[in-house]
Every structure is written in C-alpha cells, then in structure tokens.
Amino acid sequence: MKTKEDYIKFLSDVRDASGIESLTPDDIVLVRMDDLSYDGDVKPSSEKGIHAQCYLLRKDCNFVIHTHQSNASIISALGSDINNVEGKARELIGDNVPLASYGLPGTGKLRKGVVNALQRSDSKAVIMKHHGAVCLGKDYDEAFEIASQLEIVCQKEVFNRYKALTNKTAESFRDICDYVADLKKRAEAPAPQLTAYDSSRVGNVVKLNNKESFYQTHITFNFSPIITFLRTFFVSNSPTVRLLATS
C-alpha cells in the first residue's frame, strides 16, 4: 500500500512453513519507493521493486497485489498477452492484459519485464511469465476486485485456446487436463524408426533411394546432410510424396 510520504507498506518476506497466516502488524515494513531502503530487522518482500515501480508508473495506483492465482498462473505459462477483454472485466482492468517477460523472482530482470508491460499497456493487471500476476488498484477493494476479475478472464482465455487447438468446446478443466496429459504421453513415446536411404546428388537434385523406389529432393541452396535427413523423415511417413522442393 502506498502512503502519502513516498513510502510503501510491505508485508515481510514469508519463507517458512507457517505461511502468511502467521503474519502480524509487526511484520509490516515501510519501504522508500525511490531507493527501496527500509529500517529495522524485518525484511520486506523480495518483489518490493516491482511494487515500487507500479506506484511510480501509475500515479492513480494506491494498492498493489502480487498473486499466484490459479488461472493467471496457467496463462503465465502460455506465452502471450490476453487481448479483447470484455464486459465488467474490461471496464475494471482494461481491454487487454499484457504478459511480462520472464525473470527469476526478486531480480532486476523480472522487475524490468513488469515495467515494460506497464509501459506498453494501460491495463491494471500484468501477468508475469512463468510466475503469477500483479494487480493495481486505487484502493484495497479495487485491487482485490481486479484480481477476482482477472481470474475469470484467464479461465475464459484457457478455454478459448483449447477450442482453437482442438476445435472442441471444453465442458470443464478435466477436458483440458486430459488433452494435456495425452500430449505429454505422445511426447514421451518412442521416436519412430526411419527407413535407411542411400542418397546421391546431381546438380541441385538429391535422390533418396530405398529398396523399391526413389524420392527426389530439390536443393536450391547449399546441400546439407540435415536437410536430407529431414526430407527423408518426411517422405518415409508420406508414401504418396514423390518430389519435395525448397526455395
């Protein structure tokens, strides 16, 4: 929370098993926004730099929440902004939610990613890649409402992306989990065996020969064994292919 004296109030950094439930008013730290300095023995959150930048960049912001909420965390792993936010969420958050580039927790790289996201968007929420979310409000109530609406927006985005990939409508998260589990199973399956080919080259044509037939790969640029390997793999899995050409 931002104070009137260019300080921000922070909870201490929770590192033990007792968790946030064990915090008391004595665990609140005053941190200067300009240099992140603080007094006393209670150490503030490692993400204090991100919070300070939110207040400095958004003058109407007086309360910042950093969350690891479920649906936003799913989106954080998918690698792109959320565009075309609609309805109540659009009025509260904005028309898009930017994705900040990845950085390890507590690092300048993470802070820079959030700053860049805030600078390219008017959104009151930012998703940090492979991490979580930051929600900015004029007060406590608005910040928490933004976090709540962000979760709805992210759930809708997850379901929309599933439909775009599968052309199916998910009835629940179970459908999506089953889809991801199937992808993982296929990715872990043994690689297909390739048929051995002999090859020869005449000019810019490479002939790939097996027992009964041959395929031609047209090479426009420098001949490379990896190109032959890739073409061999393709034609061995596509028996109707007789000519491949690259340009």
trRosetta pair geometry for C-beta under 8 A, 3 or more apart (Angstrom, degrees):
i j d omega theta_ij theta_ji phi_ij phi_ji
1 8 6.6 159 78 -161 36 71
1 9 4.6 -6 57 47 92 108
1 62 6.7 17 -158 156 72 74
1 63 5.4 -9 -108 -107 75 76
1 64 7.9 -165 -74 26 34 69
1 140 7.5 -17 -97 -71 118 89
2 7 7.7 148 -157 87 53 44
2 8 5.4 -37 -99 -103 56 81
2 9 7.9 -142 -66 12 11 78
2 33 7.7 19 -126 -66 97 134
2 55 4.9 141 -83 -128 129 135
2 61 7.2 103 -10 113 138 70
2 62 4.8 -110 45 -143 108 59
2 63 7.3 -115 10 -60 82 42
3 6 7.5 -44 77 34 85 19
3 7 4.6 0 43 66 123 89
3 8 6.9 -166 5 -92 82 27
3 9 6.4 93 -42 -31 104 94
3 30 7.4 -13 -1 -133 145 104
6 32 6.6 24 125 -150 94 74
6 33 5.4 -111 179 27 77 111
6 34 6.8 11 165 -22 126 99
7 30 4.7 -4 179 -170 138 98
7 31 6.5 138 -163 67 78 36
7 32 5.9 -52 -105 -94 72 47
7 33 6.9 -163 -115 -22 20 85
8 30 7.5 148 72 -153 35 52
8 31 5.3 -28 62 64 86 92
8 33 5.8 92 -18 -74 105 91
8 48 7.5 159 80 -157 129 90
8 51 5.9 161 152 130 160 118
8 52 6.2 -141 3 -89 146 72
8 55 6.2 -158 -80 -17 126 158
9 28 5.5 -4 -173 -175 102 112
9 29 7.3 147 -158 73 52 40
9 30 6.2 -29 -99 -95 62 62
9 31 7.9 157 -98 18 14 80
10 28 6.8 147 75 -158 39 59
10 29 4.7 -28 67 62 96 92
10 30 7.7 166 20 -87 83 14
10 31 5.3 29 -5 -5 127 122
10 38 7.9 -70 39 -97 127 148
10 44 4.0 44 101 -144 148 114
10 45 5.5 -134 -173 11 120 94
10 48 5.8 -25 -98 -105 156 104
10 51 7.1 149 -96 66 105 163
11 14 7.4 -9 136 -33 116 99
11 20 7.5 20 165 -136 155 96
11 23 5.8 -6 -154 -151 116 156
11 27 5.9 24 -157 125 71 104
11 28 6.3 -41 -95 -100 49 61
11 29 7.6 70 176 16 4 86
11 44 7.6 109 81 -145 32 69
11 45 6.3 51 74 -44 74 108
12 23 6.8 180 39 -123 95 109
12 27 4.2 -91 3 -171 114 94
12 28 7.7 -101 -29 -69 77 19
12 29 6.2 100 -79 -22 69 114
12 42 4.9 -90 -93 -179 120 101
12 43 6.1 81 -153 69 89 56
12 44 6.4 -99 -116 -108 43 32
12 45 7.3 141 164 -52 17 62
13 43 5.3 -36 17 106 113 101
13 44 6.6 76 -37 130 87 24
13 45 5.1 138 -86 -109 75 40
13 46 5.7 67 -113 -25 131 80
14 18 7.9 -123 -156 77 103 78
14 19 6.1 48 176 -151 139 33
14 20 5.5 -74 -65 -74 165 65
14 22 8.0 134 -128 53 112 100
14 23 7.0 -75 -80 -59 114 113
16 19 7.7 -108 90 -35 62 39
18 21 7.0 -122 159 65 74 85
18 22 3.9 18 144 -25 121 149
19 22 6.3 119 68 4 52 96
20 23 5.6 -30 -167 -3 55 119
23 27 4.5 -104 -153 57 88 152
24 27 5.6 111 54 -2 57 99
25 28 5.7 -34 -166 4 52 116
26 42 7.3 -179 147 -70 72 149
27 42 6.0 -177 -140 -154 48 139
28 42 8.0 46 66 119 21 154
29 38 5.2 24 169 -165 116 146
29 40 6.8 -150 -125 64 94 125
29 42 5.1 -157 -76 102 109 108
29 43 7.5 -54 -60 141 161 11
29 44 4.3 -126 72 -75 143 94
30 38 6.3 157 85 -135 54 91
30 39 7.2 2 66 33 98 92
31 36 5.9 -7 180 -151 113 52
31 37 7.2 159 -155 77 66 30
31 38 4.6 -42 -100 -73 70 111
31 44 5.2 -14 -60 -39 131 168
31 48 5.4 -99 169 -162 172 134
31 52 7.2 -97 117 -71 119 114
32 35 5.5 11 96 48 121 77
32 36 6.6 -102 72 -45 73 9
32 37 5.0 8 32 52 118 80
32 38 7.2 -163 4 -70 75 57
33 36 7.7 16 -150 -70 18 55
33 52 4.5 160 -146 -146 72 100
33 55 5.9 -94 -125 82 138 130
33 56 6.1 159 166 -60 124 101
36 48 5.5 121 -144 114 108 122
36 49 6.0 -24 -88 -82 144 76
36 52 6.2 -101 -82 -30 89 159
38 44 5.8 137 -30 -16 166 120
44 48 4.8 60 118 -71 126 134
45 48 5.4 144 74 -52 78 77
45 51 7.5 81 72 -11 126 135
45 66 7.7 159 159 41 157 141
46 105 6.2 67 102 149 133 94
46 106 3.4 -41 161 -98 121 114
47 50 4.7 -31 180 30 89 119
47 51 6.4 93 124 -21 84 94
47 66 5.6 41 107 -55 156 175
47 105 7.0 -63 -67 -164 97 83
47 106 6.5 -93 -65 -85 57 58
47 110 7.8 -74 -119 114 89 134
48 51 5.6 -56 -151 39 38 112
48 52 6.2 40 153 -22 70 106
49 52 5.7 -52 -145 35 31 113
49 53 6.4 30 157 -18 64 106
49 108 7.3 -61 130 -103 165 58
49 111 4.5 -39 118 -101 118 145
50 53 5.9 -57 -150 36 30 109
50 54 6.6 35 151 -24 63 103
50 66 6.9 79 96 -85 134 133
50 110 6.9 -50 -69 123 121 98
50 111 5.2 -137 -74 -112 71 78
50 114 5.1 51 -138 48 101 163
50 134 6.4 -129 156 -95 123 147
51 54 5.7 -52 -154 28 33 115
51 55 6.8 26 153 -13 65 104
51 64 4.8 168 -135 80 85 147
51 66 7.2 -87 -69 -34 96 117
52 55 6.0 -59 -155 38 33 107
52 56 6.2 27 152 -17 68 111
53 56 5.5 -56 -140 41 34 111
53 57 5.9 24 164 -13 69 112
53 111 6.2 133 -10 -171 147 98
53 114 6.6 122 85 99 136 111
53 115 5.2 -77 175 -85 146 97
53 118 7.4 166 136 29 103 153
54 57 6.3 -63 -141 42 22 101
54 58 6.0 -25 174 28 62 112
54 61 5.8 -97 148 120 90 158
54 64 4.8 105 88 -99 153 141
54 114 7.5 -50 -64 148 89 125
54 118 6.9 -165 -111 -92 63 155
54 134 6.5 -145 -81 163 139 132
54 136 5.4 -159 -175 -96 121 121
55 58 6.9 -76 -127 60 19 77
55 61 5.7 -134 -108 91 51 106
55 62 7.7 68 -121 -105 98 31
55 64 6.9 -97 -50 -29 86 128
57 115 6.9 169 -56 -137 147 75
57 118 5.1 78 119 131 157 139
57 119 7.0 -99 -148 -71 137 74
58 61 3.8 57 103 -9 115 121
58 118 7.1 -105 -39 -167 105 127
58 124 8.0 109 -142 -116 161 73
58 136 5.7 64 67 169 162 150
60 138 5.9 -41 158 -99 87 94
61 64 6.6 47 165 -64 121 90
61 124 7.9 166 -96 -137 109 91
61 136 4.4 -40 -125 -177 130 110
61 137 6.9 93 -139 62 76 20
61 138 6.9 -102 -115 -89 34 42
62 137 7.3 -56 56 102 70 63
62 138 5.6 34 24 -176 103 41
62 139 5.8 1 76 -82 119 51
63 136 7.6 144 82 -159 55 45
63 137 4.8 -25 70 70 102 93
63 138 7.2 16 22 96 97 18
63 139 5.4 61 -5 -170 134 19
63 140 5.2 -162 -128 -73 164 43
63 142 7.2 132 57 62 122 88
63 143 4.3 -113 109 -27 110 142
64 134 6.5 -11 -170 -171 102 96
64 135 7.1 154 -156 79 53 50
64 136 5.5 -12 -104 -104 79 69
64 137 7.7 175 -80 25 35 69
64 143 6.7 -153 -104 -131 14 139
65 134 7.3 161 84 -155 49 48
65 135 4.7 -9 59 57 98 101
65 137 7.7 22 -1 6 101 109
65 143 4.9 134 -9 158 109 117
65 144 6.7 94 -35 -80 158 58
65 146 7.9 161 40 71 118 105
65 147 5.6 -47 88 -59 143 134
66 132 6.5 83 174 100 79 130
66 133 7.3 173 -153 90 49 47
66 134 5.3 -18 -102 -102 73 76
66 135 8.0 -176 -79 20 28 70
67 72 6.8 76 94 58 109 146
67 132 5.6 -159 97 172 48 119
67 133 5.1 -10 61 61 92 94
67 134 7.9 170 20 -85 70 28
67 135 6.8 19 2 -2 114 111
67 147 5.7 105 -20 -141 152 124
68 72 8.0 -157 -167 80 25 106
68 73 5.7 40 -176 -73 68 127
68 131 7.7 -97 -107 156 87 55
68 132 4.1 -76 -96 -104 58 129
68 133 7.8 166 -90 20 24 75
69 72 4.8 60 73 26 95 113
69 73 6.5 -172 84 -18 41 94
69 132 7.1 103 20 -157 59 93
69 133 6.2 -31 32 26 101 125
69 147 6.5 148 -34 -177 150 98
69 150 7.2 112 66 95 147 110
69 151 5.4 -91 151 -87 140 107
69 154 8.0 140 105 38 109 152
70 73 5.9 -69 -155 33 22 110
70 74 6.8 22 154 -20 63 101
70 151 7.2 56 54 -139 81 108
71 74 5.5 -45 -153 27 39 114
71 75 6.7 36 150 -14 66 101
71 150 7.9 172 84 128 107 71
71 151 4.9 113 40 -155 123 67
71 152 8.0 111 70 -46 162 12
71 154 3.6 141 134 100 105 117
71 155 4.6 -64 -125 -59 151 72
71 158 6.4 -116 -151 -17 94 133
72 75 5.6 -53 -151 38 37 111
72 76 6.4 48 147 -32 65 101
72 127 5.6 -156 -170 -112 94 107
72 132 6.4 55 111 -168 115 53
72 133 4.1 -34 162 -39 152 130
72 150 5.7 21 -75 139 123 113
72 151 6.4 -73 -28 -93 95 61
72 154 4.8 -132 -75 -61 52 164
73 76 5.3 -43 -148 24 36 120
73 77 7.2 32 155 -16 60 100
73 131 7.8 -116 -123 103 79 26
73 132 5.8 -19 -87 -105 87 61
73 133 7.8 -102 -58 -20 60 92
74 77 6.2 -65 -166 32 34 106
74 78 7.0 32 144 -28 66 109
74 154 6.6 132 58 163 99 115
74 158 5.5 15 116 -92 140 130
75 78 5.4 -57 -152 24 43 117
75 82 6.6 -21 -157 -54 145 115
75 97 8.0 30 140 100 155 132
75 99 7.6 -137 144 -94 96 111
75 127 5.5 -61 104 -149 113 164
75 154 4.7 -109 -23 -142 132 106
75 157 5.9 42 -99 90 121 137
75 158 6.9 -107 -67 -63 82 88
76 99 7.3 156 -124 -138 53 101
76 127 5.1 -147 -85 171 80 106
76 128 6.1 10 -133 80 123 50
76 129 5.7 158 -173 -138 79 25
76 130 5.6 -174 142 -45 102 17
76 131 5.7 -132 -173 43 148 51
76 132 6.4 -35 -57 -61 159 16
76 133 7.4 -131 -63 -57 118 74
77 129 7.8 109 -89 -166 30 64
77 130 5.9 75 -95 -94 68 65
78 161 6.7 -56 -150 -130 149 175
79 99 7.0 115 -178 147 21 166
79 129 6.9 49 -105 -130 52 112
80 99 6.0 172 157 5 11 147
81 96 5.7 18 164 175 122 116
81 97 6.4 169 -166 84 76 54
81 98 5.1 -33 -113 -122 110 45
81 99 5.1 -134 -76 -2 53 90
81 121 7.9 168 -133 -74 134 146
82 85 6.4 67 125 -65 107 94
82 96 6.2 168 90 -161 61 65
82 97 4.2 16 49 47 109 101
82 99 7.9 109 -10 -46 69 93
82 127 7.6 81 -6 -1 107 136
82 153 6.2 101 147 152 158 112
82 154 7.1 -102 -71 -94 153 61
82 157 5.1 -75 -120 -89 115 150
83 95 7.6 13 -162 141 60 82
83 96 4.9 -13 -113 -113 55 109
84 95 6.9 -12 -108 178 23 87
84 96 7.3 35 -7 -87 32 80
85 89 5.2 -107 177 112 109 109
85 90 4.7 160 113 -85 89 77
85 93 6.0 -78 153 78 163 119
85 94 6.6 77 53 93 141 51
85 95 5.4 -179 46 -160 91 31
85 96 6.0 -174 -5 -81 105 26
85 97 6.5 92 -59 -23 132 90
85 153 5.6 -11 -127 -132 103 132
86 89 6.8 49 71 55 39 101
86 90 5.4 -20 -144 -32 13 126
87 90 5.9 123 53 10 34 100
87 91 7.6 -72 133 0 38 96
88 91 5.7 -56 -155 36 37 111
88 92 6.2 21 154 -9 70 113
88 149 6.5 -130 111 -122 96 128
89 92 5.9 -67 -145 46 31 104
89 93 5.3 -10 174 15 74 118
89 149 4.3 166 -108 173 85 116
89 150 7.4 136 -144 -74 116 37
89 152 6.3 -149 -66 79 132 112
89 153 4.9 152 -173 -64 161 113
90 93 6.8 -60 -110 54 19 84
90 94 6.9 -50 -156 125 53 13
90 95 5.6 32 -144 -95 100 58
92 124 7.0 -93 145 50 65 138
92 142 7.6 -171 -157 -160 101 87
92 145 6.4 -112 -155 123 147 108
92 146 5.8 -166 148 -97 112 73
92 149 5.4 107 73 28 142 168
93 97 6.5 -19 157 -78 135 96
93 123 5.8 5 163 -155 85 84
93 124 5.1 -130 -139 49 52 93
93 125 5.1 -29 -144 7 115 112
93 146 5.8 124 -87 -144 85 93
93 149 6.0 -155 -34 104 116 127
93 150 6.5 124 -94 -77 144 81
93 153 7.1 -56 28 -33 162 157
94 97 7.5 138 69 -72 100 57
94 121 6.9 123 121 167 156 99
94 122 5.2 171 -125 95 141 83
94 123 4.0 -134 52 -103 142 58
94 124 6.1 149 -16 2 105 75
94 125 7.7 -160 29 26 103 80
95 123 8.0 -111 49 -83 45 88
96 121 6.0 -109 84 -138 105 126
96 123 5.9 -92 86 -65 62 124
97 121 7.8 99 -145 163 18 159
97 123 5.4 142 -110 -155 46 155
97 125 5.2 -26 -128 90 106 104
97 126 7.1 173 -173 -107 78 28
97 127 6.0 62 147 -12 112 104
97 150 6.9 113 -109 -133 149 96
97 153 6.5 122 -19 124 141 145
97 154 8.0 -62 67 -71 163 84
98 117 4.0 170 111 -161 128 96
98 118 7.7 -154 55 -59 140 32
98 120 6.3 123 -110 80 154 99
98 121 4.2 -166 -31 -4 126 150
98 123 5.8 -178 1 29 87 139
98 126 5.7 -22 72 -124 88 81
98 127 7.4 -165 97 33 42 76
99 117 6.9 -138 89 -113 19 129
99 126 7.8 135 -115 -171 18 71
99 127 5.1 -32 -110 77 67 100
99 128 7.9 132 -164 -114 61 12
99 129 5.8 71 171 -67 102 88
100 110 7.6 69 133 -166 129 60
100 113 3.9 104 170 140 96 97
100 114 4.6 -7 -119 -82 157 50
100 116 6.9 128 -134 63 81 89
100 117 4.1 -83 -81 -25 82 140
100 126 5.4 49 -32 168 113 116
100 127 6.8 -169 15 89 80 44
100 128 4.8 -26 61 -110 117 61
100 129 6.2 -132 86 -8 59 82
101 109 7.8 -85 106 167 104 88
101 112 7.8 -29 61 99 113 86
101 113 3.8 -134 56 -123 75 116
101 116 6.9 14 8 60 107 137
101 117 7.9 -171 -2 -48 66 102
101 129 5.9 -23 -161 10 22 135
102 109 7.8 5 114 135 51 114
102 110 7.6 -38 171 -99 36 76
102 113 6.8 149 21 -90 11 166
102 128 7.7 103 -110 169 48 77
102 129 4.1 -82 -67 89 79 119
102 130 5.4 24 -115 33 116 114
102 131 7.4 156 -129 -26 71 107
103 107 4.9 -137 163 75 109 113
103 108 7.5 -118 -168 85 148 36
103 109 3.3 176 -124 105 121 90
103 110 3.0 -148 83 -60 118 61
103 111 7.2 -79 83 8 160 48
103 112 7.1 114 -55 45 153 86
103 113 5.3 -169 -10 -2 114 128
103 128 7.9 -72 40 -167 82 112
104 107 4.7 69 67 -10 84 134
104 109 6.9 60 25 59 71 118
104 110 6.4 -109 66 -40 34 117
105 110 6.5 38 -111 -41 24 167
105 131 7.0 149 -78 -131 85 118
106 110 7.1 63 35 37 20 140
107 110 5.0 103 62 4 80 97
107 111 7.1 -144 102 0 47 88
108 111 5.4 -56 -147 41 38 113
108 112 6.0 42 154 -23 70 104
109 112 5.7 -51 -145 35 29 112
109 113 6.6 34 153 -22 61 104
110 113 5.7 -53 -153 31 32 114
110 114 6.8 28 152 -15 64 103
110 128 6.7 31 -160 -156 98 131
110 131 7.3 99 -139 -73 122 164
111 114 5.9 -57 -153 36 33 108
111 115 6.3 35 150 -21 67 107
112 115 5.5 -53 -146 36 34 115
112 116 6.3 35 155 -20 66 104
113 116 5.9 -53 -149 35 30 110
113 117 6.5 30 153 -19 63 106
113 128 6.8 98 105 -135 125 85
113 129 7.2 -90 172 17 151 103
114 117 5.6 -55 -149 36 33 113
114 118 6.4 32 154 -17 66 106
114 126 5.6 111 -142 119 82 156
114 128 6.4 -29 -77 -91 98 103
114 134 6.3 48 -141 11 129 153
115 118 5.9 -58 -149 38 30 109
115 119 6.3 26 155 -19 65 110
116 119 5.7 -59 -146 37 30 111
116 120 6.4 11 162 -7 65 110
117 120 6.4 -68 -146 43 27 97
117 121 6.2 -24 170 25 65 116
117 126 4.7 109 114 -138 139 123
118 121 6.8 -85 -135 59 22 80
118 123 8.0 -117 -117 62 54 80
118 126 6.3 -59 -63 -63 79 140
121 126 7.7 147 67 -93 130 90
123 126 6.7 131 96 -68 118 65
124 135 6.7 39 138 -161 84 64
124 136 4.8 -129 -163 66 75 88
124 137 6.8 72 178 -78 129 54
124 146 5.3 -98 115 -131 117 146
125 133 6.2 -7 -171 -174 99 115
125 134 7.0 163 -154 84 52 53
125 135 5.1 -9 -106 -106 87 72
125 136 7.2 -159 -73 18 42 77
125 146 5.7 -177 -63 165 108 111
125 147 7.7 151 -109 -87 120 46
125 150 4.8 173 -142 -93 163 130
126 133 6.8 158 84 -157 47 65
126 134 4.7 -2 56 54 96 101
127 132 7.6 -129 -150 130 64 26
127 133 5.1 -34 -104 -100 62 84
127 154 7.8 124 -86 -96 138 122
128 131 3.8 -37 105 63 112 126
128 132 5.7 12 47 55 108 52
128 133 6.8 -167 9 -87 81 27
128 134 6.8 71 -33 -15 106 97
133 147 7.2 143 101 -126 131 82
133 150 6.1 140 -178 144 161 153
135 143 5.3 125 117 -166 103 75
135 144 7.8 114 107 -83 145 22
135 146 4.3 160 -167 100 117 116
135 147 4.5 -113 -13 -66 167 80
135 150 6.3 -127 -90 -16 118 145
136 143 6.7 -62 -177 -112 12 93
136 146 7.1 -46 54 86 41 170
137 140 7.3 156 91 -67 135 1
137 141 7.3 -155 158 76 149 45
137 142 3.4 165 -161 96 118 93
137 143 3.0 -129 14 -57 127 67
137 144 7.4 -44 -15 4 161 49
137 145 7.3 107 -107 43 141 86
137 146 5.6 -163 -69 0 104 128
138 142 5.1 46 36 34 78 154
139 142 5.4 90 51 15 68 100
139 143 7.1 -132 97 -7 32 94
140 143 6.1 -65 -151 35 25 110
140 144 6.5 13 161 -10 64 110
141 144 6.2 -65 -152 40 27 104
141 145 6.3 25 155 -18 65 110
142 145 5.6 -57 -145 39 33 112
142 146 6.3 38 154 -24 67 103
143 146 5.7 -51 -151 32 30 113
143 147 6.7 32 150 -19 62 103
144 147 5.5 -47 -149 34 38 114
144 148 6.5 40 151 -20 65 103
145 148 5.5 -52 -149 36 35 113
145 149 6.3 31 154 -14 67 106
146 149 5.9 -56 -144 41 30 107
146 150 6.1 39 154 -28 64 106
147 150 5.6 -50 -146 30 29 117
147 151 6.9 34 154 -23 60 100
148 151 6.0 -52 -160 25 32 111
148 152 7.2 28 146 -13 62 102
149 152 5.6 -53 -156 35 42 112
149 153 6.3 43 148 -20 71 104
150 153 5.5 -53 -147 38 35 113
150 154 6.1 33 155 -19 68 107
151 154 5.8 -53 -144 37 29 110
151 155 6.5 33 155 -22 63 104
152 155 5.9 -53 -149 33 30 111
152 156 6.6 29 154 -16 63 105
153 156 5.9 -59 -155 37 30 110
153 157 6.4 29 150 -20 65 108
154 157 5.5 -53 -147 36 35 114
154 158 6.4 40 153 -23 66 101
155 158 5.7 -50 -151 31 33 113
155 159 6.6 27 154 -12 64 106
156 159 5.9 -59 -151 40 32 108
156 160 6.2 33 152 -21 67 108
157 160 5.6 -54 -143 37 32 113
157 161 6.3 30 158 -19 66 105
158 161 6.0 -58 -149 36 27 107
158 162 6.6 31 151 -21 62 105
158 173 7.9 9 124 -111 140 89
158 176 6.7 16 157 -123 107 165
159 162 5.6 -50 -149 32 33 115
159 163 6.6 32 153 -17 64 104
159 169 7.8 28 179 -158 103 64
159 170 5.3 -130 -135 49 86 117
159 176 7.5 -101 -97 -61 58 131
160 163 5.8 -56 -152 36 33 110
160 164 6.4 34 151 -21 66 105
161 164 5.5 -49 -145 35 36 114
161 165 6.4 31 156 -16 66 107
162 165 6.0 -63 -151 39 29 107
162 166 6.0 -17 168 18 67 116
162 168 7.3 -61 142 75 93 82
162 170 4.9 20 104 -31 152 126
162 175 7.2 97 173 111 150 105
162 176 5.1 -89 -94 -102 143 100
162 179 6.7 135 -143 43 105 163
163 166 6.6 -76 -128 56 24 83
163 167 6.8 51 -177 -118 62 16
163 168 6.4 -134 -119 72 62 38
163 169 5.8 18 -100 -93 114 53
163 170 7.1 -115 -57 -6 81 84
164 167 8.0 19 -156 -66 14 51
165 179 7.8 115 98 168 128 144
166 179 6.4 -84 -65 -126 144 143
168 175 7.5 -137 120 173 122 134
170 173 7.4 53 159 -87 134 25
170 175 4.0 -175 -140 76 86 133
170 176 5.3 9 -124 -47 153 89
171 174 7.7 -26 77 55 89 97
171 175 5.7 114 35 -30 73 133
172 175 5.9 124 60 -1 59 92
172 176 8.0 -121 111 8 46 89
173 176 5.3 -55 -156 40 51 112
173 177 6.0 54 146 -24 76 103
174 177 5.5 -52 -143 38 33 112
174 178 6.3 35 156 -20 65 104
175 178 5.9 -56 -150 35 28 111
175 179 6.5 30 151 -21 62 106
176 179 5.5 -52 -150 34 34 114
176 180 6.4 31 153 -16 66 104
177 180 5.8 -55 -147 38 32 109
177 181 6.2 34 153 -21 65 107
178 181 5.6 -53 -145 37 31 113
178 182 6.4 34 154 -21 64 104
179 182 5.8 -55 -152 34 29 111
179 183 6.7 31 150 -19 63 103
180 183 5.6 -51 -151 34 35 113
180 184 6.4 36 151 -19 66 104
181 184 5.6 -54 -150 36 33 113
181 185 6.4 36 151 -22 65 105
182 185 5.6 -50 -146 34 33 114
182 186 6.4 30 156 -15 65 105
183 186 6.0 -59 -149 39 30 107
183 187 6.2 30 153 -21 65 109
184 187 5.6 -55 -145 36 30 112
184 188 6.4 20 158 -12 64 110
185 188 6.1 -66 -150 41 27 104
185 189 6.8 46 148 -44 62 95
186 189 5.5 -34 -154 1 38 120
192 237 7.2 75 104 -83 163 118
194 232 6.5 61 -171 128 126 109
194 233 5.9 -63 -110 -98 121 74
194 236 5.8 120 -148 56 72 170
195 210 5.7 6 143 -115 129 137
195 232 7.7 -141 68 174 78 99
195 236 4.8 180 23 -129 105 126
196 210 7.5 127 84 -120 54 87
197 208 4.5 0 175 -173 145 93
197 209 6.2 135 -166 59 81 41
197 210 5.6 -60 -105 -70 78 79
197 232 5.2 -143 16 -130 143 123
197 236 7.9 -126 -44 -66 119 114
198 208 7.6 152 77 -157 41 47
198 209 4.7 -25 65 61 92 103
198 210 7.9 160 20 -82 75 34
199 206 5.7 0 -171 180 114 101
199 207 6.4 159 -152 82 59 53
199 208 5.1 -18 -98 -100 90 63
199 209 7.1 176 -84 13 36 78
199 228 5.7 -5 -100 -156 169 140
200 206 7.3 166 84 -155 34 58
200 207 5.1 -8 58 55 83 104
200 209 7.4 21 6 -10 97 118
201 205 7.0 159 -152 85 60 47
201 206 4.9 -25 -98 -102 85 73
201 207 7.5 -171 -81 16 34 72
201 219 7.8 -26 -134 28 117 134
201 223 6.1 -5 -117 -112 158 156
202 205 5.4 -15 66 64 81 98
202 207 7.4 28 7 -13 99 109
204 218 6.5 42 129 -166 94 67
204 219 5.1 -137 -172 73 78 73
204 220 6.4 49 -176 -101 140 29
205 216 5.5 -20 -169 -164 104 111
205 217 7.4 144 -162 73 54 45
205 218 5.9 -26 -106 -106 71 62
205 219 7.4 179 -90 21 19 80
206 216 7.0 142 75 -159 48 56
206 217 4.5 -20 64 62 104 96
206 218 7.8 -161 24 -74 76 17
206 219 5.8 54 -14 -16 110 117
206 223 6.8 132 -67 -131 124 114
206 228 6.0 -112 155 -100 156 103
206 231 7.7 116 84 67 127 155
207 214 5.2 5 -174 174 99 131
207 215 7.4 151 -157 78 53 40
207 216 5.7 -27 -99 -100 64 72
207 217 8.0 -171 -76 21 19 73
208 214 6.3 157 79 -163 46 74
208 215 4.7 -16 61 61 103 91
208 216 7.5 -175 18 -83 78 22
208 217 6.4 51 -17 -11 112 108
208 228 6.9 157 -83 -161 115 93
208 231 6.8 -172 -30 110 150 110
208 232 5.6 -169 -148 -95 151 87
208 235 6.9 139 80 55 143 148
209 213 7.9 -158 -144 109 58 33
209 214 4.4 -27 -100 -103 70 102
210 213 6.4 9 55 57 92 63
210 214 7.3 170 19 -92 60 50
215 231 7.5 -170 117 150 128 106
215 235 4.7 15 -103 -166 174 167
215 241 6.9 34 -132 113 129 90
215 242 6.4 -149 -124 -153 78 38
215 243 7.3 -174 -166 -82 76 35
215 244 7.3 33 164 4 114 98
216 242 7.5 24 27 155 86 65
216 243 5.4 -7 67 -116 97 79
216 244 7.6 -173 96 35 55 65
217 227 7.3 160 150 140 143 99
217 228 6.7 174 52 -111 157 63
217 231 4.4 34 -100 173 141 168
217 244 5.1 -11 -117 70 75 102
217 245 7.7 166 -165 -86 48 39
217 246 7.8 16 180 -2 90 99
218 243 7.1 34 -20 -177 107 94
218 244 6.9 -159 21 99 78 52
218 245 3.8 -2 53 -115 127 82
218 246 6.7 -176 87 26 77 60
219 222 7.7 -62 163 104 121 17
219 223 5.3 69 135 -94 166 71
219 227 6.5 96 -109 121 113 152
219 246 6.7 11 -118 50 46 108
220 245 7.8 69 -38 -178 100 84
220 246 5.9 -126 10 97 101 76
220 247 5.3 74 -22 -123 157 44
221 246 7.7 -63 17 108 92 116
223 227 7.1 -129 -161 51 48 131
223 228 7.8 30 -173 -41 89 108
224 227 4.4 94 67 -2 92 103
224 228 7.3 -162 94 -3 53 82
225 228 5.5 -55 -154 38 39 113
225 229 6.3 44 149 -24 69 103
226 229 5.3 -48 -148 33 36 117
226 230 6.4 36 154 -19 66 103
227 230 5.9 -55 -150 36 31 108
227 231 6.3 26 155 -14 65 108
227 246 7.4 -94 -155 7 125 156
228 231 5.9 -58 -144 41 30 108
228 232 6.0 35 155 -24 65 108
229 232 5.6 -56 -148 34 27 114
229 233 6.5 29 154 -20 63 104
230 233 5.7 -51 -150 33 31 112
230 234 6.5 32 152 -21 64 105
231 234 5.5 -53 -149 34 34 113
231 235 6.3 20 160 -9 69 107
231 244 5.3 -172 -140 71 110 152
232 235 6.4 -61 -143 42 27 99
232 236 6.1 27 160 -22 64 112
233 236 6.0 -61 -146 35 25 111
233 237 6.7 4 162 -1 61 111
234 237 6.5 -80 -160 45 26 96
234 238 6.0 -18 160 16 69 120
234 241 6.9 -31 132 61 95 170
234 244 6.7 87 89 -85 139 153
235 238 5.8 -75 -129 59 35 88
235 239 7.9 85 176 -95 65 30
235 241 4.9 -123 -118 82 80 123
235 244 6.9 -117 -59 -25 109 126
238 241 4.3 50 111 -10 113 118
241 244 6.5 25 173 -55 124 94
